Amino acid sequence: MAEWVLLGIMAVLVWFWFDSVAKREIAIRIGQQLAARCQLQFLDESVACERLRLGRDSNGHLQIERTYYFDVSNRGVERMACQLQLRGKHLIAWHIPPYAPQ
């Protein structure tokens, strides 16, 4: 019996790892789109998940909410810290700080 429990825990951990990799790719794509819309350079190696929590979608289903931080640059030198929040694979919030346009 203990072997089945251990196998189940391992399966959940493997699923979570693959799901986290897939959501990071979604965060990178959305971050690129947000930066392009604001005419900023997206620094994709800076994307990191900083926060995990549970939240409910519009149908009341429980999903994982992830907050990703990433950097953008408006002049190629200055870095600005930004964030986006995903619930499941959907963008629910984002923030790019005010900046002086090029």
N, CA, C and O atoms as a Tinker XYZ file with bonds, in Angstrom:
   408  protein
     1  N      0.821000   -1.196000    0.000000    73     2
     2  CA     0.000000    0.000000    0.000000    64     1     3
     3  C      0.864000    1.259000    0.000000    63     2     4     5
     4  O      0.561000    2.216000   -0.713000    81     3
     5  N      1.914000    1.268000    0.777000    73     3     6
     6  CA     2.790000    2.436000    0.859000    64     5     7
     7  C      3.435000    2.720000   -0.493000    63     6     8     9
     8  O      3.690000    3.877000   -0.827000    81     7
     9  N      3.701000    1.680000   -1.268000    73     7    10
    10  CA     4.296000    1.869000   -2.587000    64     9    11
    11  C      3.354000    2.634000   -3.506000    63    10    12    13
    12  O      3.793000    3.470000   -4.296000    81    11
    13  N      2.053000    2.347000   -3.403000    73    11    14
    14  CA     1.076000    3.042000   -4.242000    64    13    15
    15  C      0.958000    4.508000   -3.858000    63    14    16    17
    16  O      0.820000    5.374000   -4.722000    81    15
    17  N      1.012000    4.779000   -2.579000    73    15    18
    18  CA     0.959000    6.166000   -2.112000    64    17    19
    19  C      2.187000    6.916000   -2.608000    63    18    20    21
    20  O      2.072000    8.033000   -3.112000    81    19
    21  N      3.364000    6.307000   -2.467000    73    19    22
    22  CA     4.596000    6.930000   -2.937000    64    21    23
    23  C      4.560000    7.145000   -4.447000    63    22    24    25
    24  O      4.987000    8.191000   -4.935000    81    23
    25  N      4.056000    6.170000   -5.183000    73    23    26
    26  CA     3.930000    6.299000   -6.634000    64    25    27
    27  C      2.962000    7.427000   -7.002000    63    26    28    29
    28  O      3.208000    8.179000   -7.944000    81    27
    29  N      1.873000    7.537000   -6.262000    73    27    30
    30  CA     0.914000    8.629000   -6.509000    64    29    31
    31  C      1.524000    9.996000   -6.244000    63    30    32    33
    32  O      1.312000   10.935000   -7.011000    81    31
    33  N      2.278000   10.107000   -5.160000    73    31    34
    34  CA     2.945000   11.377000   -4.846000    64    33    35
    35  C      3.948000   11.727000   -5.936000    63    34    36    37
    36  O      4.028000   12.879000   -6.362000    81    35
    37  N      4.706000   10.746000   -6.383000    73    35    38
    38  CA     5.681000   10.993000   -7.452000    64    37    39
    39  C      4.985000   11.418000   -8.741000    63    38    40    41
    40  O      5.473000   12.301000   -9.447000    81    39
    41  N      3.857000   10.799000   -9.052000    73    39    42
    42  CA     3.114000   11.167000  -10.264000    64    41    43
    43  C      2.617000   12.609000  -10.183000    63    42    44    45
    44  O      2.681000   13.344000  -11.169000    81    43
    45  N      2.127000   13.011000   -9.025000    73    43    46
    46  CA     1.657000   14.385000   -8.847000    64    45    47
    47  C      2.816000   15.371000   -8.987000    63    46    48    49
    48  O      2.662000   16.422000   -9.609000    81    47
    49  N      3.972000   15.042000   -8.416000    73    47    50
    50  CA     5.143000   15.906000   -8.533000    64    49    51
    51  C      5.609000   16.040000   -9.974000    63    50    52    53
    52  O      5.968000   17.137000  -10.403000    81    51
    53  N      5.613000   14.948000  -10.730000    73    51    54
    54  CA     6.004000   14.997000  -12.143000    64    53    55
    55  C      5.002000   15.839000  -12.927000    63    54    56    57
    56  O      5.401000   16.666000  -13.747000    81    55
    57  N      3.705000   15.640000  -12.686000    73    55    58
    58  CA     2.689000   16.451000  -13.367000    64    57    59
    59  C      2.894000   17.933000  -13.051000    63    58    60    61
    60  O      2.848000   18.774000  -13.948000    81    59
    61  N      3.121000   18.255000  -11.760000    73    59    62
    62  CA     3.294000   19.645000  -11.359000    64    61    63
    63  C      4.508000   20.261000  -12.045000    63    62    64    65
    64  O      4.452000   21.415000  -12.471000    81    63
    65  N      5.591000   19.522000  -12.158000    73    63    66
    66  CA     6.794000   20.038000  -12.800000    64    65    67
    67  C      6.525000   20.339000  -14.285000    63    66    68    69
    68  O      6.875000   21.416000  -14.768000    81    67
    69  N      5.903000   19.388000  -15.010000    73    67    70
    70  CA     5.586000   19.621000  -16.419000    64    69    71
    71  C      4.596000   20.769000  -16.583000    63    70    72    73
    72  O      4.722000   21.569000  -17.511000    81    71
    73  N      3.616000   20.855000  -15.694000    73    71    74
    74  CA     2.645000   21.941000  -15.751000    64    73    75
    75  C      3.331000   23.283000  -15.506000    63    74    76    77
    76  O      3.003000   24.266000  -16.171000    81    75
    77  N      4.265000   23.346000  -14.577000    73    75    78
    78  CA     4.990000   24.584000  -14.292000    64    77    79
    79  C      5.838000   25.020000  -15.477000    63    78    80    81
    80  O      5.914000   26.213000  -15.771000    81    79
    81  N      6.471000   24.083000  -16.157000    73    79    82
    82  CA     7.265000   24.413000  -17.347000    64    81    83
    83  C      6.352000   24.974000  -18.440000    63    82    84    85
    84  O      6.697000   25.961000  -19.091000    81    83
    85  N      5.201000   24.355000  -18.639000    73    83    86
    86  CA     4.260000   24.826000  -19.669000    64    85    87
    87  C      3.732000   26.220000  -19.326000    63    86    88    89
    88  O      3.602000   27.063000  -20.214000    81    87
    89  N      3.430000   26.469000  -18.066000    73    87    90
    90  CA     2.909000   27.787000  -17.670000    64    89    91
    91  C      3.992000   28.851000  -17.782000    63    90    92    93
    92  O      3.682000   30.003000  -18.086000    81    91
    93  N      5.255000   28.499000  -17.544000    73    91    94
    94  CA     6.337000   29.472000  -17.709000    64    93    95
    95  C      6.448000   29.878000  -19.178000    63    94    96    97
    96  O      6.684000   31.049000  -19.478000    81    95
    97  N      6.283000   28.934000  -20.087000    73    95    98
    98  CA     6.312000   29.256000  -21.519000    64    97    99
    99  C      5.166000   30.194000  -21.884000    63    98   100   101
   100  O      5.345000   31.106000  -22.691000    81    99
   101  N      4.002000   29.977000  -21.303000    73    99   102
   102  CA     2.868000   30.873000  -21.533000    64   101   103
   103  C      3.191000   32.259000  -20.976000    63   102   104   105
   104  O      2.893000   33.267000  -21.616000    81   103
   105  N      3.795000   32.316000  -19.793000    73   103   106
   106  CA     4.161000   33.607000  -19.186000    64   105   107
   107  C      5.174000   34.341000  -20.059000    63   106   108   109
   108  O      5.091000   35.561000  -20.202000    81   107
   109  N      6.118000   33.626000  -20.638000    73   107   110
   110  CA     7.099000   34.256000  -21.529000    64   109   111
   111  C      6.401000   34.851000  -22.741000    63   110   112   113
   112  O      6.677000   35.989000  -23.122000    81   111
   113  N      5.499000   34.090000  -23.349000    73   111   114
   114  CA     4.790000   34.575000  -24.537000    64   113   115
   115  C      3.936000   35.802000  -24.211000    63   114   116   117
   116  O      3.930000   36.771000  -24.971000    81   115
   117  N      3.223000   35.767000  -23.097000    73   115   118
   118  CA     2.388000   36.901000  -22.705000    64   117   119
   119  C      3.269000   38.105000  -22.351000    63   118   120   121
   120  O      2.944000   39.234000  -22.716000    81   119
   121  N      4.366000   37.875000  -21.653000    73   119   122
   122  CA     5.286000   38.956000  -21.317000    64   121   123
   123  C      5.850000   39.619000  -22.565000    63   122   124   125
   124  O      5.992000   40.841000  -22.610000    81   123
   125  N      6.171000   38.823000  -23.575000    73   123   126
   126  CA     6.654000   39.375000  -24.845000    64   125   127
   127  C      5.585000   40.243000  -25.495000    63   126   128   129
   128  O      5.886000   41.318000  -26.014000    81   127
   129  N      4.347000   39.782000  -25.470000    73   127   130
   130  CA     3.253000   40.546000  -26.067000    64   129   131
   131  C      3.019000   41.861000  -25.317000    63   130   132   133
   132  O      2.801000   42.899000  -25.941000    81   131
   133  N      3.062000   41.820000  -23.983000    73   131   134
   134  CA     2.874000   43.036000  -23.200000    64   133   135
   135  C      3.998000   44.032000  -23.457000    63   134   136   137
   136  O      3.751000   45.229000  -23.607000    81   135
   137  N      5.233000   43.537000  -23.509000    73   135   138
   138  CA     6.375000   44.419000  -23.768000    64   137   139
   139  C      6.282000   45.032000  -25.156000    63   138   140   141
   140  O      6.548000   46.222000  -25.325000    81   139
   141  N      5.909000   44.237000  -26.150000    73   139   142
   142  CA     5.787000   44.754000  -27.518000    64   141   143
   143  C      4.693000   45.815000  -27.589000    63   142   144   145
   144  O      4.858000   46.828000  -28.269000    81   143
   145  N      3.589000   45.596000  -26.902000    73   143   146
   146  CA     2.497000   46.562000  -26.903000    64   145   147
   147  C      2.937000   47.893000  -26.293000    63   146   148   149
   148  O      2.460000   48.953000  -26.698000    81   147
   149  N      3.849000   47.835000  -25.316000    73   147   150
   150  CA     4.348000   49.048000  -24.660000    64   149   151
   151  C      5.643000   49.548000  -25.282000    63   150   152   153
   152  O      6.267000   50.473000  -24.760000    81   151
   153  N      6.047000   48.948000  -26.385000    73   151   154
   154  CA     7.274000   49.305000  -27.102000    64   153   155
   155  C      8.502000   49.201000  -26.198000    63   154   156   157
   156  O      9.327000   50.112000  -26.135000    81   155
   157  N      8.599000   48.077000  -25.509000    73   155   158
   158  CA     9.723000   47.798000  -24.618000    64   157   159
   159  C     10.422000   46.520000  -25.076000    63   158   160   161
   160  O      9.843000   45.696000  -25.784000    81   159
   161  N     11.661000   46.376000  -24.664000    73   159   162
   162  CA    12.413000   45.170000  -24.959000    64   161   163
   163  C     12.184000   44.166000  -23.829000    63   162   164   165
   164  O     12.425000   44.470000  -22.661000    81   163
   165  N     11.725000   42.989000  -24.182000    73   163   166
   166  CA    11.463000   41.933000  -23.204000    64   165   167
   167  C     12.750000   41.160000  -22.956000    63   166   168   169
   168  O     13.407000   40.712000  -23.895000    81   167
   169  N     13.101000   41.009000  -21.695000    73   167   170
   170  CA    14.302000   40.258000  -21.327000    64   169   171
   171  C     13.851000   38.886000  -20.827000    63   170   172   173
   172  O     13.589000   38.702000  -19.639000    81   171
   173  N     13.765000   37.917000  -21.761000    73   171   174
   174  CA    13.112000   36.642000  -21.469000    64   173   175
   175  C     13.850000   35.748000  -20.492000    63   174   176   177
   176  O     13.226000   34.875000  -19.889000    81   175
   177  N     15.126000   35.922000  -20.309000    73   175   178
   178  CA    15.839000   35.100000  -19.345000    64   177   179
   179  C     15.548000   35.520000  -17.912000    63   178   180   181
   180  O     16.011000   34.880000  -16.968000    81   179
   181  N     14.790000   36.582000  -17.749000    73   179   182
   182  CA    14.506000   37.100000  -16.411000    64   181   183
   183  C     13.196000   36.570000  -15.839000    63   182   184   185
   184  O     12.857000   36.909000  -14.705000    81   183
   185  N     12.452000   35.760000  -16.570000    73   183   186
   186  CA    11.133000   35.294000  -16.124000    64   185   187
   187  C     11.290000   34.281000  -14.988000    63   186   188   189
   188  O     11.993000   33.280000  -15.119000    81   187
   189  N     10.618000   34.567000  -13.873000    73   187   190
   190  CA    10.675000   33.661000  -12.728000    64   189   191
   191  C      9.341000   33.662000  -12.006000    63   190   192   193
   192  O      8.715000   34.706000  -11.825000    81   191
   193  N      8.917000   32.476000  -11.596000    73   191   194
   194  CA     7.689000   32.350000  -10.811000    64   193   195
   195  C      8.045000   32.631000   -9.356000    63   194   196   197
   196  O      8.897000   31.964000   -8.769000    81   195
   197  N      7.379000   33.625000   -8.789000    73   195   198
   198  CA     7.683000   34.043000   -7.428000    64   197   199
   199  C      6.614000   33.631000   -6.420000    63   198   200   201
   200  O      6.871000   33.600000   -5.217000    81   199
   201  N      5.421000   33.317000   -6.908000    73   199   202
   202  CA     4.340000   33.052000   -5.970000    64   201   203
   203  C      3.375000   32.030000   -6.547000    63   202   204   205
   204  O      3.006000   32.096000   -7.720000    81   203
   205  N      2.976000   31.092000   -5.714000    73   203   206
   206  CA     1.962000   30.097000   -6.058000    64   205   207
   207  C      0.868000   30.149000   -5.001000    63   206   208   209
   208  O      1.142000   30.245000   -3.805000    81   207
   209  N     -0.366000   30.084000   -5.461000    73   207   210
   210  CA    -1.482000   29.963000   -4.535000    64   209   211
   211  C     -2.676000   29.397000   -5.283000    63   210   212   213
   212  O     -2.667000   29.303000   -6.511000    81   211
   213  N     -3.686000   29.026000   -4.545000    73   211   214
   214  CA    -4.899000   28.503000   -5.157000    64   213   215
   215  C     -5.917000   29.617000   -5.312000    63   214   216   217
   216  O     -6.036000   30.491000   -4.453000    81   215
   217  N     -6.648000   29.578000   -6.416000    73   215   218
   218  CA    -7.690000   30.557000   -6.674000    64   217   219
   219  C     -8.813000   29.911000   -7.468000    63   218   220   221
   220  O     -8.648000   28.817000   -8.010000    81   219
   221  N     -9.918000   30.565000   -7.535000    73   219   222
   222  CA   -11.073000   30.028000   -8.269000    64   221   223
   223  C    -11.285000   30.820000   -9.547000    63   222   224   225
   224  O    -11.153000   32.043000   -9.568000    81   223
   225  N    -11.615000   30.099000  -10.613000    73   223   226
   226  CA   -11.909000   30.758000  -11.881000    64   225   227
   227  C    -13.355000   31.242000  -11.876000    63   226   228   229
   228  O    -14.039000   31.151000  -10.857000    81   227
   229  N    -13.822000   31.757000  -13.017000    73   227   230
   230  CA   -15.177000   32.320000  -13.088000    64   229   231
   231  C    -16.267000   31.262000  -12.905000    63   230   232   233
   232  O    -17.408000   31.596000  -12.585000    81   231
   233  N    -15.920000   29.991000  -13.106000    73   231   234
   234  CA   -16.881000   28.907000  -12.901000    64   233   235
   235  C    -16.810000   28.322000  -11.499000    63   234   236   237
   236  O    -17.557000   27.400000  -11.168000    81   235
   237  N    -15.917000   28.853000  -10.676000    73   235   238
   238  CA   -15.785000   28.361000   -9.313000    64   237   239
   239  C    -14.837000   27.188000   -9.165000    63   238   240   241
   240  O    -14.721000   26.627000   -8.076000    81   239
   241  N    -14.150000   26.802000  -10.241000    73   239   242
   242  CA   -13.206000   25.690000  -10.168000    64   241   243
   243  C    -11.888000   26.152000   -9.558000    63   242   244   245
   244  O    -11.408000   27.248000   -9.849000    81   243
   245  N    -11.316000   25.317000   -8.722000    73   243   246
   246  CA   -10.053000   25.620000   -8.071000    64   245   247
   247  C     -8.900000   25.462000   -9.066000    63   246   248   249
   248  O     -8.787000   24.428000   -9.724000    81   247
   249  N     -8.048000   26.482000   -9.178000    73   247   250
   250  CA    -6.895000   26.451000  -10.074000    64   249   251
   251  C     -5.693000   27.063000   -9.373000    63   250   252   253
   252  O     -5.826000   27.778000   -8.379000    81   251
   253  N     -4.517000   26.767000   -9.914000    73   251   254
   254  CA    -3.290000   27.332000   -9.370000    64   253   255
   255  C     -3.074000   28.714000   -9.976000    63   254   256   257
   256  O     -3.123000   28.885000  -11.194000    81   255
   257  N     -2.832000   29.704000   -9.105000    73   255   258
   258  CA    -2.465000   31.049000   -9.554000    64   257   259
   259  C     -0.964000   31.194000   -9.394000    63   258   260   261
   260  O     -0.409000   30.894000   -8.337000    81   259
   261  N     -0.316000   31.655000  -10.445000    73   259   262
   262  CA     1.123000   31.856000  -10.428000    64   261   263
   263  C      1.423000   33.322000  -10.736000    63   262   264   265
   264  O      0.842000   33.903000  -11.653000    81   263
   265  N      2.328000   33.910000   -9.967000    73   263   266
   266  CA     2.780000   35.269000  -10.228000    64   265   267
   267  C      4.200000   35.195000  -10.749000    63   266   268   269
   268  O      5.093000   34.667000  -10.085000    81   267
   269  N      4.399000   35.728000  -11.941000    73   267   270
   270  CA     5.706000   35.729000  -12.593000    64   269   271
   271  C      6.257000   37.141000  -12.613000    63   270   272   273
   272  O      5.535000   38.101000  -12.881000    81   271
   273  N      7.527000   37.253000  -12.329000    73   271   274
   274  CA     8.235000   38.520000  -12.452000    64   273   275
   275  C      9.167000   38.429000  -13.636000    63   274   276   277
   276  O      9.762000   37.381000  -13.888000    81   275
   277  N      9.299000   39.529000  -14.368000    73   275   278
   278  CA    10.194000   39.570000  -15.519000    64   277   279
   279  C     10.696000   40.993000  -15.681000    63   278   280   281
   280  O     10.146000   41.930000  -15.103000    81   279
   281  N     11.746000   41.140000  -16.473000    73   279   282
   282  CA    12.338000   42.452000  -16.697000    64   281   283
   283  C     12.133000   42.892000  -18.133000    63   282   284   285
   284  O     12.120000   42.077000  -19.056000    81   283
   285  N     11.972000   44.193000  -18.306000    73   283   286
   286  CA    11.923000   44.815000  -19.621000    64   285   287
   287  C     12.896000   45.987000  -19.607000    63   286   288   289
   288  O     13.358000   46.422000  -18.552000    81   287
   289  N     13.194000   46.482000  -20.788000    73   287   290
   290  CA    14.088000   47.629000  -20.902000    64   289   291
   291  C     13.512000   48.578000  -21.935000    63   290   292   293
   292  O     12.994000   48.145000  -22.965000    81   291
   293  N     13.602000   49.880000  -21.659000    73   291   294
   294  CA    13.083000   50.833000  -22.633000    64   293   295
   295  C     14.192000   51.500000  -23.431000    63   294   296   297
   296  O     13.925000   52.092000  -24.477000    81   295
   297  N     15.422000   51.417000  -22.964000    73   295   298
   298  CA    16.532000   52.022000  -23.692000    64   297   299
   299  C     17.675000   51.041000  -23.910000    63   298   300   301
   300  O     18.731000   51.432000  -24.409000    81   299
   301  N     17.491000   49.807000  -23.556000    73   299   302
   302  CA    18.539000   48.816000  -23.705000    64   301   303
   303  C     19.512000   48.779000  -22.546000    63   302   304   305
   304  O     20.383000   47.910000  -22.502000    81   303
   305  N     19.385000   49.706000  -21.603000    73   303   306
   306  CA    20.300000   49.758000  -20.468000    64   305   307
   307  C     19.528000   49.591000  -19.156000    63   306   308   309
   308  O     19.899000   48.782000  -18.306000    81   307
   309  N     18.471000   50.351000  -19.006000    73   307   310
   310  CA    17.686000   50.324000  -17.775000    64   309   311
   311  C     16.795000   49.089000  -17.741000    63   310   312   313
   312  O     16.154000   48.740000  -18.732000    81   311
   313  N     16.766000   48.441000  -16.591000    73   311   314
   314  CA    15.878000   47.299000  -16.396000    64   313   315
   315  C     14.721000   47.726000  -15.508000    63   314   316   317
   316  O     14.908000   48.410000  -14.502000    81   315
   317  N     13.522000   47.310000  -15.898000    73   315   318
   318  CA    12.344000   47.596000  -15.091000    64   317   319
   319  C     11.698000   46.272000  -14.712000    63   318   320   321
   320  O     11.474000   45.415000  -15.567000    81   319
   321  N     11.401000   46.110000  -13.438000    73   319   322
   322  CA    10.763000   44.896000  -12.944000    64   321   323
   323  C      9.263000   44.964000  -13.216000    63   322   324   325
   324  O      8.607000   45.950000  -12.881000    81   323
   325  N      8.734000   43.920000  -13.820000    73   323   326
   326  CA     7.308000   43.835000  -14.155000    64   325   327
   327  C      6.761000   42.525000  -13.608000    63   326   328   329
   328  O      7.512000   41.661000  -13.155000    81   327
   329  N      5.458000   42.395000  -13.658000    73   327   330
   330  CA     4.865000   41.136000  -13.223000    64   329   331
   331  C      3.608000   40.843000  -14.006000    63   330   332   333
   332  O      2.962000   41.735000  -14.557000    81   331
   333  N      3.278000   39.558000  -14.040000    73   331   334
   334  CA     2.002000   39.119000  -14.578000    64   333   335
   335  C      1.514000   37.960000  -13.733000    63   334   336   337
   336  O      2.298000   37.237000  -13.118000    81   335
   337  N      0.203000   37.803000  -13.719000    73   335   338
   338  CA    -0.399000   36.768000  -12.896000    64   337   339
   339  C     -1.278000   35.893000  -13.770000    63   338   340   341
   340  O     -2.129000   36.383000  -14.513000    81   339
   341  N     -1.058000   34.586000  -13.669000    73   339   342
   342  CA    -1.847000   33.612000  -14.413000    64   341   343
   343  C     -2.700000   32.807000  -13.447000    63   342   344   345
   344  O     -2.237000   32.412000  -12.377000    81   343
   345  N     -3.936000   32.567000  -13.828000    73   343   346
   346  CA    -4.784000   31.605000  -13.129000    64   345   347
   347  C     -5.034000   30.504000  -14.143000    63   346   348   349
   348  O     -5.721000   30.703000  -15.145000    81   347
   349  N     -4.469000   29.350000  -13.868000    73   347   350
   350  CA    -4.448000   28.309000  -14.887000    64   349   351
   351  C     -3.525000   28.782000  -15.991000    63   350   352   353
   352  O     -2.341000   29.024000  -15.756000    81   351
   353  N     -4.063000   28.913000  -17.196000    73   351   354
   354  CA    -3.250000   29.441000  -18.296000    64   353   355
   355  C     -3.750000   30.797000  -18.788000    63   354   356   357
   356  O     -3.366000   31.250000  -19.866000    81   355
   357  N     -4.598000   31.436000  -18.006000    73   355   358
   358  CA    -5.186000   32.708000  -18.401000    64   357   359
   359  C     -4.588000   33.872000  -17.610000    63   358   360   361
   360  O     -4.393000   33.779000  -16.398000    81   359
   361  N     -4.303000   34.955000  -18.307000    73   359   362
   362  CA    -3.787000   36.173000  -17.688000    64   361   363
   363  C     -4.910000   36.841000  -16.909000    63   362   364   365
   364  O     -5.985000   37.097000  -17.452000    81   363
   365  N     -4.657000   37.123000  -15.630000    73   363   366
   366  CA    -5.689000   37.803000  -14.835000    64   365   367
   367  C     -5.231000   39.182000  -14.374000    63   366   368   369
   368  O     -6.065000   40.021000  -14.033000    81   367
   369  N     -3.924000   39.432000  -14.356000    73   367   370
   370  CA    -3.422000   40.755000  -13.953000    64   369   371
   371  C     -1.998000   40.915000  -14.460000    63   370   372   373
   372  O     -1.274000   39.935000  -14.643000    81   371
   373  N     -1.602000   42.180000  -14.687000    73   371   374
   374  CA    -0.230000   42.468000  -15.074000    64   373   375
   375  C      0.127000   43.874000  -14.648000    63   374   376   377
   376  O     -0.745000   44.713000  -14.424000    81   375
   377  N      1.434000   44.123000  -14.540000    73   375   378
   378  CA     1.897000   45.449000  -14.144000    64   377   379
   379  C      3.235000   45.731000  -14.811000    63   378   380   381
   380  O      4.182000   44.954000  -14.694000    81   379
   381  N      3.295000   46.850000  -15.509000    73   379   382
   382  CA     4.545000   47.398000  -16.037000    64   381   383
   383  C      4.638000   48.801000  -15.446000    63   382   384   385
   384  O      3.721000   49.601000  -15.632000    81   383
   385  N      5.723000   49.121000  -14.736000    73   383   386
   386  CA     5.806000   50.428000  -14.089000    64   385   387
   387  C      5.871000   51.564000  -15.110000    63   386   388   389
   388  O      6.241000   51.340000  -16.262000    81   387
   389  N      5.519000   52.772000  -14.697000    73   387   390
   390  CA     5.611000   53.931000  -15.591000    64   389   391
   391  C      7.071000   54.150000  -16.018000    63   390   392   393
   392  O      8.004000   53.904000  -15.253000    81   391
   393  N      7.233000   54.612000  -17.243000    73   391   394
   394  CA     8.569000   54.833000  -17.791000    64   393   395
   395  C      8.531000   55.982000  -18.774000    63   394   396   397
   396  O      7.475000   56.344000  -19.294000    81   395
   397  N      9.709000   56.553000  -19.023000    73   395   398
   398  CA     9.817000   57.618000  -20.027000    64   397   399
   399  C      9.975000   56.973000  -21.396000    63   398   400   401
   400  O     10.891000   56.173000  -21.589000    81   399
   401  N      9.103000   57.299000  -22.357000    73   399   402
   402  CA     9.219000   56.695000  -23.686000    64   401   403
   403  C     10.545000   57.068000  -24.358000    63   402   404   405
   404  O     11.178000   58.071000  -24.029000    81   403
   405  N     10.927000   56.236000  -25.293000    73   403   406
   406  CA    12.192000   56.458000  -26.012000    64   405   407
   407  C     12.131000   57.689000  -26.867000    63   406   408
   408  O     13.108000   58.023000  -27.538000    81   407
